[in-house]
Amino acid sequence: MVRIAVIEKEKCNPTKCGNYLCIRLCPVNREGKDCIVVGEDKKAFINEKLCTGCGICPKRCPFGAIHIINLPEELGGIPIHRYGENGFALYSIPIPVFGKVVGILGVNGIGKSTAIKILAGILKPNMGNFSAETGIDDVIKFFRGSQAQLFFERIKKGEVKISYKPQNVDSIPSLFKGKVIDLLRKSDEKSIFDDVVAKFDLENVLDHEIDQVSGGELQRIAIAATMMKKANFYVFDEPSSFLDIKQRVKIAKIIKELATPETAVIVVEHDLIMLDYMTDQLHIMYGEENAYGVVSFPKSTRQAINTYLSGYLKEENIRFRQNEIKFEAKQPFTKKGSQHLVSWTDIDKRLGNFSLSAKEGKLSKNHVIGILGENGIGKTSFVKILAGVIKTDKGEISENIRVSYKPQYLEASDITVIEVLDDAEKKYHNLIVHPLDLELLFEKKLTELSGGQLQRVAIAACLAKDADLYLLDEPSANLDVEQRLMVGKVIKDVIEHRYVTALVVDHDLLFIDYISDHLIVVTGKPAIEGNVRGPFIMEEGMNLFLDGMDITLRRDLESRRPRINKEESRLDRDQKEKGKYYYT
C-alpha cells in the first residue's frame, strides 16, 4: 500500500489552531522523530516515510487542511504529476482518441484541468520528481505499454498540434489587449473567419474591446479562437460556462463536428446533458478533492454517466461516493394542499431598448418553479421585478410578500463567511450549512473564496433568510455536477420543510429538470423583447421551450436522467411528430 500526505497550504493556519496542533498531537513526533515539522513556508510539513497513517492529524485539524491517503498498490505509487511535497497528486491520464470526442467527468479539485494541461503541453509532468528536469522521453517511458505512450510518441514526432481553450476565460482580457476582431483575425489559421463569426453570432461584438464583452460573449470568442487554429487535437475546458441553453446546444454540435479520423477532441464539462450530447466516450475522475485524482478506464458516454451517478466503478472495484444519485420520471404535478402565494397581471417594463411583458401568472406555496430562456431575454429582469428591485411601468404584483434574492453575479468583500452565515449556522445547520459543506469556510473572507465556494455561501445566505419567496438566479454557476445536485436537493428540502416557494433561473437543463415542479418560459428576441409565459406543469413548459430549441429529450432507461436525442434520429422524429419534445 502507498501512503501520501497532502496539506492544503491555503487552509493551514498554525496561529488559529493553537500553534501547530498537528505537530503536538502526532504520535511519531512524541517518540522523538520528526514526522510533522514546521516547513520553510511556516506551514506544517509531513514526512510521508515516517507517517504511520494513524489518522489523528486529519481528524483533529480544525481547518480540514490535512489528508492522509492510503492508495491501492495498482496505482504504482508514482503519480504522473505532483504539486510539490505534500501537494496534490495526479495518477494516470485520459487518452485522446482520433475521430472521437472524449469527455472527462468529476468533481472540482480532482485534477481534471491538471490532466488536460499535461495533454495540451501547458504543464510539464514531473512524475513525482521535484528535483530533476523531465522531458517527453520520461513521459513516454512512464506510460510504456499503454495508449498514452503512443499519443506522447506522436507529440514527440511533431504529429500532434494542439489548440487549447482554458477554463477561466475571464483571464483573457488580461492577456490580450485590443478588439474582438483583432483576436479572431490573429487566431484564424484556417481562413474561416466569416464562417466562424456567423456560427458563433459574433457579428455585433467584433468592434468591441475584449475587456468590454460579457462572460457569454467571451466564452464564445474563446471557443471560436480555439477552433480557428490549425490543429488535430482540440481541448475544451468547461465550454458551456456563461452560455444559455440555446448557445450550449449550438456549441456542442460544433464541437462534435470537430472530431474526424484525423482529429481528436477532449472536453471537461459539468453540464451532464451537454456532456452526454457531445461526447462519444468518457473518463470518470475520482479520488479526494484537493488531495489526489485518478482517471478511470474509458467507457461509452451513456455507461460512464450512469456509472458516475451510481458512485461505483465495477471494473476498478472502487466506490467513490456512498450514495447513488437518482432521478425520477416527472409525473403530472399532484402536490396537495398548496396555497396561493402571489400573482401578477399585465406587467410591462421598458429597460432602454428592451421591453418585458408578463400577462398573468401565479405562484403557490410549497413549489419550486424553474425559469428557462435565452440570455438577454428578461429572466433576471422578471426576477428583479418580483423581488422589488425593479419597479414596473404597468401592471402589478398582487401581494406584498417577503422575498429573499440571490443575484446572478456575486460580489465578494472582506467580511468572513461566518459573519454572512451566522443565522444559517444557528437555525439551519443540518438543513443548509452542512449539506453544502460550508463549515470549513467559516473563517475565510469572501474575497478568498473560489467561484464555487462563493456561490454556495450566497445560496445558503439566501435560503436562511425568513421569506415567502426565494429567488435564485443561476445557482449552478461554478459548481460541479455533484454540487449542483446537492444544491438542488437543499433547495427542495428547504421549500418542503418551511412550506415556502422558490423561483430558480438556470441554464443547466438537467438541474432544472431535477429541481422543478413547474416551469416559466420566457420567449421573444434577446435584447429586444421578452414575454414571460406560465407557470406551466413540467411537460407543457418543457414542450414549449424545447420546441423553440428544436431538440427532444428522452429518459435514460437505467438512471431516468434526461438525454437529448440525436438530431433526425428515429426517436427525435417520432417525438416531434407526436409533439412530445419532453418525455416524462
C-alpha positions in Angstrom: 0.0 0.0 0.0 1.2 3.5 -0.9 0.6 6.3 1.6 0.7 10.0 0.6 0.2 13.1 2.9 -1.3 16.2 1.4 -1.6 19.6 3.1 -3.7 22.3 1.6 -1.4 25.2 2.4 -4.1 27.9 2.0 -6.1 26.2 4.7 -3.3 25.5 7.1 -3.4 28.2 9.8 -0.9 27.5 12.6 -1.8 30.6 14.6 -5.5 29.9 14.8 -5.1 26.2 15.5 -3.2 26.8 18.7 0.4 26.8 17.4 0.8 23.7 15.2 -1.8 21.4 16.8 -0.9 18.6 14.4 2.8 18.7 15.4 1.8 18.4 19.1 -0.6 15.6 18.6 1.5 13.4 16.2 2.4 10.0 18.0 5.5 9.7 15.9 6.7 13.1 17.0 6.2 12.1 20.6 8.6 9.2 20.0 11.2 11.8 19.2 11.1 11.6 15.4 10.3 14.5 13.0 7.2 13.2 11.2 5.4 16.6 11.2 7.5 19.7 11.4 7.4 23.4 10.5 8.2 23.8 6.8 10.1 26.6 5.2 6.8 28.4 4.4 5.9 28.3 8.2 3.2 25.8 7.5 3.0 22.2 8.6 5.1 19.7 6.7 4.6 15.9 6.9 7.4 13.3 6.2 5.5 10.6 4.3 8.1 8.0 5.0 7.7 8.4 8.8 3.9 8.8 8.7 2.1 5.7 10.1 -1.3 6.7 8.8 -2.8 6.9 12.3 -5.4 9.4 11.2 -5.1 11.7 14.2 -3.9 14.9 12.4 -6.5 15.0 9.6 -9.3 14.3 12.1 -8.1 17.0 14.6 -7.1 19.7 12.1 -9.8 22.4 12.6 -9.5 23.6 9.1 -9.5 20.3 7.2 -6.1 21.1 5.7 -4.5 17.6 6.1 -5.2 14.5 4.1 -3.6 11.1 4.8 -4.4 8.7 2.0 -3.7 5.0 1.6 -3.7 4.4 -2.1 -4.2 1.0 -3.8 -1.0 -0.7 -5.0 -2.3 -0.8 -8.5 -1.5 2.9 -8.9 2.1 2.0 -8.7 2.9 4.7 -6.1 4.3 7.2 -8.7 2.0 10.0 -9.9 2.1 11.4 -13.4 2.3 14.8 -11.7 2.5 16.2 -8.1 2.5 19.8 -7.0 5.5 19.5 -4.7 5.9 17.5 -1.4 2.6 17.3 0.5 0.9 18.6 -2.7 -1.9 17.3 -4.9 -1.1 14.2 -6.8 -2.5 13.0 -10.2 -2.4 9.4 -11.1 -3.0 8.3 -14.7 -4.3 10.4 -17.6 -7.2 10.5 -20.0 -6.5 9.2 -23.5 -7.4 11.3 -26.6 -8.9 9.2 -29.4 -8.7 10.4 -33.0 -12.2 10.5 -34.6 -13.9 10.8 -31.2 -14.9 13.5 -28.6 -13.7 12.2 -25.3 -15.1 13.7 -22.1 -13.8 14.0 -18.5 -16.3 13.9 -15.6 -15.5 14.5 -12.0 -15.9 16.9 -9.1 -14.0 20.2 -8.7 -10.5 19.8 -7.2 -9.9 16.3 -8.6 -7.3 17.1 -11.2 -9.3 17.5 -14.5 -7.7 20.7 -15.5 -4.3 19.4 -14.5 -4.8 16.3 -16.7 -5.7 18.2 -19.8 -3.0 20.8 -19.3 -0.5 17.9 -19.4 -2.1 16.6 -22.6 -2.1 20.1 -24.1 1.6 20.6 -23.3 0.9 23.5 -21.0 2.1 21.7 -17.9 5.2 19.5 -17.9 4.6 16.4 -15.7 7.2 15.7 -13.1 6.3 12.0 -12.2 6.7 13.0 -8.6 10.3 14.0 -9.0 10.6 17.6 -7.9 14.4 18.0 -8.2 15.1 16.8 -11.7 14.0 18.1 -15.1 11.7 15.8 -17.0 11.2 15.6 -20.8 9.0 13.9 -23.3 11.1 10.8 -23.2 10.5 10.4 -19.5 6.8 10.7 -20.1 6.9 8.1 -22.9 8.8 5.8 -20.6 6.3 6.4 -17.7 3.4 5.3 -19.9 5.2 2.4 -21.8 2.8 -0.3 -22.9 -0.3 1.9 -22.9 -2.2 4.0 -25.4 -0.8 7.1 -23.7 2.7 6.0 -24.8 1.6 6.1 -28.4 0.0 9.5 -28.1 3.1 11.1 -26.5 5.3 9.5 -29.1 3.2 11.2 -31.8 3.7 14.5 -29.9 7.5 13.9 -29.9 7.4 13.3 -33.6 5.5 16.6 -34.2 2.5 14.8 -35.5 0.1 16.4 -32.9 -0.7 20.1 -33.0 -2.7 21.2 -30.0 -5.3 24.0 -29.6 -6.5 24.6 -26.0 -9.5 26.6 -24.6 -8.8 27.3 -21.0 -11.3 27.1 -18.1 -11.0 30.7 -16.9 -12.0 32.7 -20.0 -12.3 35.8 -17.8 -8.5 35.9 -17.7 -8.3 36.6 -21.4 -8.7 40.4 -21.2 -5.5 40.5 -19.0 -3.6 38.5 -21.6 -4.9 40.2 -24.8 -5.5 43.9 -25.4 -7.5 45.0 -28.4 -10.7 44.4 -30.2 -12.5 41.1 -30.7 -11.9 41.2 -34.4 -8.1 41.5 -33.8 -8.1 38.4 -31.5 -10.1 36.4 -34.0 -8.0 37.5 -37.0 -4.8 36.6 -35.2 -6.3 33.1 -34.4 -7.6 32.4 -37.9 -5.1 29.9 -39.2 -7.7 28.1 -41.4 -9.1 31.2 -43.2 -12.6 30.5 -41.8 -13.2 33.9 -40.2 -16.5 34.8 -41.8 -18.0 31.3 -41.3 -17.0 31.2 -37.6 -18.2 34.7 -36.8 -21.6 33.8 -38.3 -21.7 30.4 -36.5 -21.0 31.9 -33.1 -23.2 35.0 -33.5 -20.3 37.4 -33.0 -21.1 40.0 -35.7 -22.3 42.6 -33.2 -19.2 42.4 -30.9 -16.3 42.4 -33.5 -15.5 46.1 -32.9 -15.8 45.8 -29.1 -12.7 45.9 -26.9 -12.0 42.4 -25.5 -12.4 43.7 -21.9 -15.8 45.1 -22.6 -17.7 42.0 -23.7 -19.9 39.8 -21.4 -18.9 36.5 -20.0 -21.0 34.6 -22.5 -19.6 36.5 -25.4 -16.0 36.0 -24.1 -16.7 32.2 -23.9 -17.9 32.1 -27.5 -14.9 34.1 -28.6 -12.5 31.8 -26.8 -14.1 28.7 -28.3 -14.1 30.3 -31.8 -10.4 31.3 -31.5 -9.6 27.7 -30.4 -11.3 26.2 -33.4 -9.7 28.6 -35.8 -6.2 27.2 -35.0 -4.7 24.6 -37.4 -4.6 21.7 -35.0 -5.5 18.0 -34.8 -6.1 17.9 -31.1 -8.6 20.3 -29.6 -9.0 20.7 -25.8 -12.0 22.5 -24.3 -12.1 23.1 -20.5 -15.8 23.9 -19.4 -17.1 25.3 -22.7 -20.7 25.8 -21.5 -19.9 28.3 -18.7 -21.7 31.6 -19.1 -23.8 30.3 -22.1 -27.5 29.9 -22.2 -29.1 26.6 -23.3 -29.5 27.5 -26.9 -25.9 28.5 -27.1 -24.8 25.4 -25.3 -26.6 23.1 -27.8 -25.1 25.0 -30.7 -21.5 24.9 -29.3 -22.0 21.1 -28.5 -22.9 20.5 -32.2 -19.9 22.4 -33.4 -17.5 20.6 -31.0 -18.9 17.2 -32.2 -18.2 18.1 -35.8 -14.6 18.8 -35.0 -13.8 15.1 -34.4 -12.7 13.4 -37.6 -10.4 10.4 -38.2 -7.5 12.9 -38.3 -8.6 14.9 -35.3 -9.1 14.2 -31.5 -11.1 16.3 -29.1 -11.2 16.3 -25.3 -13.8 18.1 -23.2 -14.2 18.8 -19.5 -17.8 19.8 -18.7 -20.2 19.9 -15.7 -23.4 20.2 -17.6 -24.3 16.4 -17.8 -26.9 16.8 -20.6 -24.3 18.7 -22.8 -21.5 16.3 -21.9 -23.8 13.4 -22.8 -24.8 15.1 -26.1 -21.3 16.0 -27.4 -19.1 13.1 -26.3 -18.5 9.6 -27.6 -16.8 8.2 -24.5 -15.9 9.4 -21.0 -13.3 9.0 -18.3 -14.5 9.3 -14.7 -12.1 11.0 -12.4 -12.3 10.0 -8.7 -10.1 10.4 -5.6 -10.2 13.0 -2.9 -10.9 16.7 -3.5 -7.7 18.8 -3.4 -5.6 15.7 -2.4 -5.3 13.3 -5.3 -7.1 12.3 -8.5 -7.3 9.1 -10.6 -8.5 8.7 -14.2 -10.7 5.7 -14.8 -10.6 3.5 -17.9 -12.7 4.9 -20.7 -16.3 3.9 -21.1 -19.1 4.7 -23.5 -20.7 8.0 -22.6 -24.0 6.6 -21.5 -22.4 3.8 -19.4 -19.9 6.3 -17.9 -22.5 8.8 -16.8 -24.8 6.1 -15.3 -21.7 4.7 -13.5 -20.9 8.1 -12.2 -24.4 8.6 -10.8 -24.2 5.2 -9.2 -20.9 6.1 -7.4 -19.3 2.7 -8.1 -16.7 1.7 -10.6 -17.2 -2.1 -11.1 -14.1 -2.8 -13.1 -11.8 -1.0 -10.7 -13.8 -2.1 -7.7 -13.9 1.5 -6.4 -16.7 3.1 -4.6 -16.1 6.9 -4.9 -19.4 8.1 -3.5 -21.6 6.5 -0.7 -24.9 7.5 -2.2 -26.4 6.9 -5.6 -27.8 9.9 -7.4 -31.3 9.2 -8.6 -33.7 10.8 -11.0 -37.4 10.4 -11.0 -39.6 10.4 -14.1 -41.6 13.6 -14.0 -45.3 12.7 -13.3 -48.1 15.3 -13.7 -47.8 17.5 -10.6 -50.0 16.4 -7.7 -48.8 18.2 -4.6 -51.8 18.6 -2.4 -52.7 21.4 0.0 -50.8 24.2 -2.0 -51.9 27.7 -1.0 -51.9 30.8 -3.2 -48.7 32.9 -2.7 -48.5 35.7 -5.3 -49.9 36.6 -8.7 -49.2 39.2 -11.4 -51.3 40.7 -14.3 -50.4 42.7 -17.4 -46.9 43.6 -16.3 -44.9 45.8 -18.7 -41.4 47.2 -18.2 -39.2 49.1 -20.6 -35.4 48.9 -20.0 -33.7 51.0 -22.6 -34.4 49.4 -26.0 -35.7 46.2 -24.3 -39.3 45.6 -23.4 -40.5 42.9 -21.0 -44.1 41.7 -20.6 -45.8 39.2 -18.3 -49.5 38.9 -19.0 -50.7 36.8 -16.0 -49.5 34.1 -13.7 -49.5 33.0 -10.1 -47.3 31.1 -7.7 -48.4 28.8 -4.9 -46.7 27.8 -1.7 -44.5 24.6 -1.5 -43.4 24.8 -5.2 -40.1 25.0 -7.0 -40.5 26.8 -10.3 -37.8 26.8 -12.9 -37.3 29.6 -15.4 -35.9 28.9 -18.9 -35.0 31.2 -21.7 -32.1 32.6 -23.7 -29.6 35.1 -22.4 -30.8 38.7 -22.7 -34.5 37.6 -22.8 -35.5 39.2 -19.5 -35.4 36.3 -17.0 -33.3 38.2 -14.5 -35.3 41.4 -15.0 -38.5 39.5 -14.2 -37.0 38.0 -11.1 -35.9 41.5 -10.0 -39.5 42.8 -10.6 -40.8 40.1 -8.2 -38.0 40.9 -5.8 -39.0 44.6 -5.8 -35.5 45.6 -7.2 -37.2 46.9 -10.4 -40.5 48.8 -10.5 -42.9 48.0 -13.3 -44.2 50.6 -15.8 -47.6 48.9 -15.9 -49.3 46.1 -14.1 -48.8 44.9 -10.5 -47.8 42.2 -8.2 -50.9 41.1 -6.2 -49.5 40.6 -2.8 -46.8 42.2 -0.7 -44.6 39.2 0.2 -41.2 38.7 1.8 -38.6 37.9 -0.8 -35.0 36.6 -0.5 -33.0 37.2 -3.6 -29.7 35.6 -4.8 -28.4 37.6 -7.7 -26.7 36.2 -10.8 -23.5 38.0 -10.2 -22.0 37.7 -6.8 -19.9 40.4 -5.0 -17.1 39.4 -2.6 -16.0 41.6 0.3 -13.6 41.4 3.3 -16.2 40.0 5.7 -15.9 36.4 6.8 -18.2 33.6 5.8 -19.4 33.0 9.4 -20.5 36.7 9.5 -22.6 36.1 6.4 -23.9 32.7 7.6 -24.3 33.3 11.3 -28.1 32.9 11.2 -27.9 30.0 8.8 -25.5 28.2 11.1 -27.7 28.8 14.2 -31.0 27.9 12.6 -30.3 25.6 9.7 -27.0 23.8 10.2 -28.4 20.4 9.3 -30.8 21.6 6.6 -28.5 24.1 4.7 -24.9 24.6 6.1 -23.8 21.0 6.5 -25.1 19.6 3.2 -23.5 22.5 1.3 -20.2 21.7 3.0 -19.6 25.2 4.3 -18.2 24.6 7.9 -14.5 24.7 6.9 -15.0 28.1 5.1 -16.3 29.9 8.2 -13.0 31.7 8.9 -12.3 32.7 5.3 -13.1 36.2 3.9 -15.4 36.2 0.9 -12.6 37.6 -1.2 -10.6 34.5 -0.5 -13.2 32.1 -1.9 -13.3 30.4 -5.2 -16.3 31.0 -7.5 -17.9 27.7 -6.4 -17.4 28.4 -2.7 -18.8 31.9 -3.1 -21.8 30.5 -4.9 -22.6 28.0 -2.1 -22.3 30.7 0.5 -24.6 33.0 -1.4 -27.2 30.2 -1.8 -27.0 29.4 1.9 -27.4 33.0 2.9 -30.4 33.4 0.6 -32.2 30.3 1.9 -31.5 31.1 5.5 -33.5 34.4 5.4 -37.1 34.5 6.6 -39.1 34.9 3.3 -42.1 33.6 1.5 -40.4 33.5 -1.9 -36.8 32.6 -2.7 -35.4 33.9 -6.0 -32.2 32.2 -7.1 -30.5 33.4 -10.3 -28.2 30.8 -11.8 -27.3 28.9 -8.6 -25.5 26.1 -10.6 -22.8 28.5 -12.0 -19.2 27.5 -10.9 -20.5 24.3 -9.3 -19.5 20.7 -10.3 -22.1 18.0 -11.1 -22.4 16.7 -7.5 -22.6 20.2 -6.0 -25.3 21.2 -8.4 -27.4 18.2 -7.5 -26.8 18.8 -3.8 -27.8 22.4 -4.1 -31.0 21.2 -5.9 -31.7 18.8 -3.0 -31.1 21.5 -0.4 -33.5 23.9 -2.2 -36.2 21.3 -2.4 -35.7 20.3 1.2 -35.9 23.9 2.4 -39.1 24.6 0.3 -40.8 21.5 1.7 -39.6 21.9 5.3 -40.7 25.5 5.6 -43.7 25.5 3.2 -42.4 28.3 1.1 -41.7 28.8 -2.7 -38.6 29.1 -4.8 -38.1 30.5 -8.3 -34.9 29.3 -10.0 -33.3 30.7 -13.1 -30.7 28.4 -14.6 -29.2 27.2 -18.0 -28.4 23.6 -16.9 -31.4 21.6 -18.2 -30.7 18.6 -16.1 -30.5 20.8 -13.0 -33.9 22.4 -13.9 -35.4 19.0 -14.6 -34.1 17.7 -11.2 -35.4 20.6 -9.1 -38.6 21.9 -10.7 -42.3 21.2 -10.1 -43.4 23.8 -12.7 -41.8 25.9 -15.4 -41.9 29.5 -16.5 -40.7 30.0 -20.1 -39.5 33.4 -21.4 -39.8 33.8 -25.1 -39.0 36.6 -27.5 -35.9 38.2 -29.1 -32.8 38.7 -26.9 -32.0 42.4 -26.2 -35.3 43.4 -27.9 -38.3 41.8 -26.2 -39.2 39.1 -23.6 -42.5 37.5 -22.9 -43.0 35.7 -19.6 -45.3 32.7 -20.0 -46.5 30.3 -17.3 -46.1 28.8 -14.9 -46.8 25.5 -16.7 -46.7 21.9 -15.5 -43.3 20.4 -16.4 -44.4 18.6 -19.5 -46.2 21.5 -21.0 -43.5 24.0 -20.2 -40.7 21.8 -21.4 -42.6 21.1 -24.7 -42.9 24.8 -25.3 -39.3 25.5 -24.5 -37.8 22.5 -26.4 -40.0 23.2 -29.5 -38.3 26.6 -29.7 -34.9 24.9 -29.4 -35.8 22.2 -32.0 -34.5 19.4 -29.7 -36.2 16.5 -27.9 -35.4 14.9 -24.6 -35.9 11.2 -23.6 -35.4 9.4 -20.3 -32.5 7.1 -19.9 -34.0 3.7 -19.1 -31.4 2.9 -16.3 -30.9 6.2 -14.5 -34.1 8.1 -15.6 -31.9 11.2 -16.3 -32.9 13.3 -19.3 -30.9 12.9 -22.5 -31.0 14.9 -25.8 -32.0 12.7 -28.8 -29.6 12.6 -31.7 -30.9 15.1 -34.4 -33.1 13.3 -37.0 -32.8 10.0 -35.2 -35.9 7.8 -35.1 -36.7 8.9 -31.5 -36.2 12.5 -32.4 -38.6 12.3 -35.4 -41.1 10.3 -33.5 -41.3 12.6 -30.6 -41.5 15.7 -32.8 -44.4 14.1 -34.8 -46.3 13.5 -31.5 -45.5 16.9 -30.2 -43.8 15.3 -27.2 -40.4 17.1 -27.1 -40.1 16.1 -23.4 -40.8 12.6 -22.2 -41.9 12.4 -18.7 
